[in-house]
Amino acid sequence: MMLKGVHDVRSTWDGGGLSAQQIIRHHNRILQMFADVKNSAVIPF
């Protein structure tokens, strides 16, 4: 069973020399290794 995730609904702040956007981008890349990650616009809530 593949996990499902949404890639554009997280928030964070700058830290460890990385901008918030860089952190979110990194997390999205990691999640895509083991989850079916989609944009929230294509997921019915």
C-alpha positions as a Markdown table, in Angstrom:
| # | Residue | x | y | z |
|---|---|---|---|---|
| 1 | Met | 0.0 | 0.0 | 0.0 |
| 2 | Met | 1.4 | 3.4 | -1.0 |
| 3 | Leu | 1.1 | 6.2 | 1.4 |
| 4 | Lys | -0.5 | 9.4 | 0.2 |
| 5 | Gly | 0.5 | 13.0 | 1.0 |
| 6 | Val | -0.1 | 16.6 | 0.0 |
| 7 | His | 3.0 | 18.6 | -0.9 |
| 8 | Asp | 1.7 | 22.1 | -0.6 |
| 9 | Val | 0.1 | 22.2 | 2.9 |
| 10 | Arg | 3.1 | 22.4 | 5.2 |
| 11 | Ser | 4.6 | 25.4 | 6.9 |
| 12 | Thr | 7.9 | 26.0 | 8.6 |
| 13 | Trp | 10.4 | 28.7 | 9.3 |
| 14 | Asp | 14.0 | 29.3 | 8.3 |
| 15 | Gly | 16.6 | 27.4 | 10.3 |
| 16 | Gly | 20.0 | 25.7 | 10.2 |
| 17 | Gly | 21.1 | 28.0 | 7.3 |
| 18 | Leu | 18.2 | 27.0 | 5.1 |
| 19 | Ser | 15.2 | 29.1 | 4.1 |
| 20 | Ala | 11.7 | 27.8 | 4.9 |
| 21 | Gln | 11.2 | 27.2 | 1.1 |
| 22 | Gln | 14.3 | 25.1 | 0.9 |
| 23 | Ile | 13.3 | 23.0 | 3.9 |
| 24 | Ile | 9.8 | 22.4 | 2.4 |
| 25 | Arg | 11.3 | 21.5 | -0.9 |
| 26 | His | 13.6 | 19.0 | 0.8 |
| 27 | His | 10.8 | 17.4 | 2.7 |
| 28 | Asn | 8.7 | 17.0 | -0.4 |
| 29 | Arg | 11.6 | 15.2 | -2.2 |
| 30 | Ile | 12.0 | 12.8 | 0.8 |
| 31 | Leu | 8.3 | 12.2 | 1.0 |
| 32 | Gln | 8.1 | 11.3 | -2.7 |
| 33 | Met | 10.5 | 8.4 | -2.1 |
| 34 | Phe | 7.8 | 6.5 | -0.2 |
| 35 | Ala | 4.5 | 8.3 | -0.7 |
| 36 | Asp | 2.2 | 9.4 | -3.6 |
| 37 | Val | 2.5 | 13.1 | -3.1 |
| 38 | Lys | 0.0 | 15.4 | -4.9 |
| 39 | Asn | -0.9 | 19.1 | -5.0 |
| 40 | Ser | -3.9 | 19.9 | -2.8 |
| 41 | Ala | -5.7 | 21.3 | -5.8 |
| 42 | Val | -6.2 | 17.8 | -7.2 |
| 43 | Ile | -7.3 | 16.1 | -3.9 |
| 44 | Pro | -11.0 | 16.3 | -3.0 |
| 45 | Phe | -11.5 | 17.2 | 0.7 |
